[in-house]
Amino acid sequence: MVRKLTRRELRQRKASIKFAKTFIPLSLLLWLFKNLPYVLLTTGQYLDLYLGISDYTWSINQDDWCSGFREGSKGDGKVVVVTGANSGIGYPTAKNLALLGATKVVLGCRNKDKCSYAKAMIDAEVESLCFSSPSSPPFSSNVYDPSKSLDLSSLESVKSWVEEVGGVVPYVSHVALNAGVMSVPLEPRNEETGVEPQLHTNHVAHHYLTSLLLPSILSTPPTVTRRVLTVSSLAAHAPFSFSSVDPNFNHRSHDTLKAYGQSKRANLMFAHSLHEKLGGMGVQSVASHPGYSRTKLFKNNWSFAPEWLKGIAESNTLLSMSSEEGSLMSVRGLYDENLGSGCYVTPMLWAVGSTGEELPKEKDMDLG
């Protein structure tokens, strides 16, 4: 038998409902106000995708798949390093480069088990599509999964990983600086550098990786293009710039979203610096951003957001792209020979620097 509520209990319940109806909208308004720059930018993505004004004029021609393996060739000469290659847009980037016939695709992953699984999945697809014909040469994997993990939170891990890769591949012609974290807390800071965690992983570690790979990049045969792709984000264009005064939030309140935007702005500044410094050495620097793509980045890194919001961000099929679609910007940045150094490949006209335009410049700080 259900017990009837007393008058006091009824009054308490009504008061709780009234409080919730007031508190929840106010909390939402405060959150929107605090994150207004991101709300406006993301709304721009939504409108751009929904109204169909995005620049999707470039796509992978499936006739180009397996082109590097035709007539018994062992690949097109490209040796490509992809960081964060087991998930997000990194996995389809690595997969498509392998299908397009890269001589070797080197997977850089923090989790070794997931990296091995990614290699097995890519190998199976390449073998099925490119080596299934009776006239095809015997299948030989063009994907290399180093025995060491690439943990960008540790510079020692980066160095150890590069040393292993250097002992296996003769050179590295293309590098995709793809891996990243988003909206993680300030503490604990990186023990090696003391740098804000997102800035360390997204920029500093990739800067260090590129510097270690540079001799190998420069040793690439002259017949093969040499290119470094830096994956940025729409957040890099939020209405604040890289703080050269306090990039590590030592003297200001730490905001995880602002810190993420700052790290992605650093990516663009780094790409532009590479363009200016390495262009004379025959190394091209290209940047890209994947737009709003459905990846695990939201679920794994949105520390500020409730689980239901992470779920919406990850599963929103109407207003977002799949990780496969989001990876096209990276694949184009690495593969499209019509792009020159200094290009910024984006999926949207809303973003600053649409496809093929010159990288934005930052005059107050040199990160190269």
SVG drawing of the C-alpha trace seen along z (x, -y; Angstrom):
<svg xmlns="http://www.w3.org/2000/svg" viewBox="-2 -41 72 57">
<polyline fill="none" stroke="black" stroke-width="0.4" points="0.0,0.0 1.4,-3.4 1.8,-5.8 0.3,-9.3 2.6,-12.2 2.1,-14.5 1.5,-18.2 5.0,-19.0 6.4,-16.5 4.3,-17.9 5.5,-21.4 9.1,-20.2 8.6,-18.4 7.0,-21.5 9.8,-23.6 12.4,-21.2 10.6,-21.2 10.4,-25.0 14.1,-25.3 15.1,-22.8 13.1,-24.7 14.9,-27.9 18.4,-26.6 18.8,-24.4 18.1,-27.2 20.3,-29.6 23.1,-27.1 22.7,-26.6 22.8,-30.3 25.9,-30.8 27.6,-27.9 26.7,-29.4 27.9,-32.9 31.2,-31.5 31.8,-29.5 30.1,-32.0 33.1,-32.1 33.0,-28.3 29.2,-28.3 29.3,-30.9 32.0,-29.0 30.4,-25.7 27.0,-27.2 28.8,-28.4 29.9,-24.8 26.4,-23.5 25.0,-26.1 27.7,-25.5 27.2,-21.8 23.4,-21.9 23.1,-24.5 25.6,-22.6 27.9,-25.5 31.1,-23.6 34.0,-23.1 33.9,-19.4 35.3,-19.7 38.1,-17.3 37.6,-13.7 39.6,-10.5 39.2,-8.9 38.8,-5.3 40.5,-4.5 43.6,-5.8 43.4,-3.2 46.1,-0.6 47.8,-2.8 51.1,-2.5 51.0,1.3 50.3,1.6 52.7,3.4 54.4,5.1 55.5,1.8 56.3,1.8 54.6,-1.6 54.7,-5.2 57.9,-6.0 56.1,-7.9 57.0,-6.9 54.4,-8.4 54.4,-8.8 50.9,-9.3 50.6,-10.1 47.4,-9.0 46.9,-6.5 44.7,-4.0 41.6,-6.1 39.7,-9.3 40.6,-10.8 44.1,-9.3 43.0,-5.7 41.2,-6.5 44.1,-8.8 46.5,-6.0 44.2,-3.5 43.6,-5.7 47.3,-6.4 48.0,-2.7 45.2,-2.1 46.6,-4.8 49.9,-2.9 52.3,-4.5 55.5,-2.5 55.2,-2.5 52.8,-3.9 54.3,-4.2 51.7,-4.1 52.4,-6.2 50.1,-5.2 50.1,-5.5 48.3,-2.2 50.2,0.7 47.3,3.2 45.1,0.7 47.9,0.0 48.4,3.6 44.7,4.0 44.6,0.9 47.5,2.4 45.6,5.7 42.5,4.0 44.3,1.8 46.3,4.8 43.1,6.8 41.5,4.0 44.6,3.4 45.0,7.1 41.3,7.4 41.2,4.4 44.7,4.4 45.9,8.0 42.8,10.2 43.2,10.5 44.9,13.7 47.4,11.4 48.3,9.5 51.7,9.9 51.9,11.6 50.6,9.4 53.2,7.6 52.1,5.2 53.0,1.6 52.0,0.7 54.7,0.6 53.7,0.9 56.8,0.1 57.3,2.2 57.5,-0.9 54.5,-3.1 54.5,-6.8 53.4,-8.6 53.4,-12.3 53.1,-13.2 56.7,-11.9 59.6,-13.4 61.7,-10.4 59.0,-8.2 59.1,-10.4 62.9,-10.1 62.9,-6.3 60.1,-5.8 61.9,-7.9 65.2,-5.9 63.3,-2.7 61.6,-4.0 64.9,-5.4 66.5,-1.9 63.7,-0.4 62.7,-2.9 65.4,-4.5 63.7,-7.9 60.5,-9.6 58.9,-11.7 55.6,-12.7 54.6,-13.4 51.0,-13.8 51.0,-15.5 47.5,-14.3 47.3,-13.1 45.9,-15.4 44.0,-15.8 41.2,-18.2 39.9,-20.0 42.0,-18.2 42.7,-19.6 45.7,-21.8 47.0,-19.5 49.1,-17.5 51.4,-19.5 53.9,-17.7 56.8,-16.6 59.5,-17.0 58.6,-20.4 56.2,-22.0 54.1,-23.0 50.3,-23.1 49.2,-19.6 47.3,-20.4 50.0,-22.7 52.6,-20.0 50.8,-17.1 49.3,-19.0 52.3,-21.2 55.5,-20.8 55.8,-17.0 54.9,-17.3 57.5,-20.1 60.1,-17.8 59.0,-14.8 59.4,-16.9 62.9,-18.1 64.0,-14.5 62.6,-13.3 64.0,-16.2 67.3,-14.5 65.2,-11.6 62.9,-13.9 65.8,-15.7 67.2,-12.4 64.1,-11.6 65.0,-11.0 64.4,-14.1 61.8,-12.2 59.5,-12.1 57.6,-15.0 58.6,-16.0 55.7,-17.3 54.8,-17.9 51.0,-18.2 49.9,-19.8 46.3,-19.1 44.8,-22.1 41.2,-22.8 38.4,-25.3 39.1,-26.2 42.4,-27.9 40.2,-30.7 38.4,-31.5 38.6,-35.3 41.8,-35.0 45.3,-34.4 48.3,-32.5 49.3,-34.0 53.1,-34.7 52.9,-36.2 51.4,-33.3 50.9,-30.2 51.0,-27.9 48.3,-29.6 50.7,-30.3 49.1,-33.7 45.6,-33.4 42.6,-31.1 42.9,-27.9 40.1,-27.4 40.3,-23.9 38.6,-25.1 40.8,-28.2 43.8,-26.1 42.8,-23.7 42.2,-26.6 45.6,-28.0 47.3,-24.7 45.6,-24.4 46.6,-28.0 50.2,-27.0 49.8,-24.2 49.0,-26.8 51.9,-29.1 54.2,-26.1 53.0,-25.1 53.6,-28.6 57.1,-28.7 58.0,-25.4 56.7,-26.8 59.0,-29.8 62.1,-28.0 62.1,-24.7 60.7,-25.8 64.2,-26.6 65.2,-23.0 62.5,-21.5 60.2,-20.5 56.5,-21.6 54.4,-22.5 50.6,-22.2 48.0,-22.6 44.5,-21.2 41.5,-21.0 38.8,-18.2 35.8,-20.3 33.2,-18.8 33.9,-15.1 32.4,-12.3 35.4,-10.9 36.2,-9.7 37.9,-13.0 34.7,-14.3 34.1,-11.2 37.7,-10.8 38.7,-14.4 35.7,-16.7 36.4,-16.7 34.1,-19.7 31.0,-18.2 28.4,-15.8 28.1,-12.3 24.9,-13.1 26.5,-16.1 29.5,-14.0 27.1,-11.4 25.3,-14.0 28.6,-15.5 29.8,-12.0 26.7,-10.7 25.3,-13.8 24.9,-12.5 22.9,-15.4 25.3,-18.2 28.7,-16.5 30.9,-14.5 32.1,-10.9 35.7,-10.4 36.3,-9.1 34.9,-12.3 36.9,-14.4 40.1,-12.6 39.8,-13.8 41.4,-17.1 44.4,-15.3 44.6,-12.9 44.3,-15.8 47.0,-17.7 49.4,-14.8 48.4,-13.4 47.3,-16.2 50.3,-17.3 48.4,-20.4 48.7,-21.9 51.9,-23.9 53.6,-24.7 51.7,-27.1 48.3,-25.8 45.6,-25.4 43.0,-22.7 39.6,-23.0 36.2,-21.7 34.3,-24.9 34.0,-28.4 33.1,-29.7 36.6,-29.1 39.4,-31.6 41.6,-30.4 39.5,-28.3 40.9,-25.5 44.1,-26.4 44.5,-29.9 47.7,-31.0 48.3,-30.1 47.4,-32.8 50.4,-34.5 51.3,-35.3 53.8,-38.0 54.3,-38.2 55.8,-34.7 57.9,-32.3 57.3,-28.7 59.4,-27.1"/>
</svg>
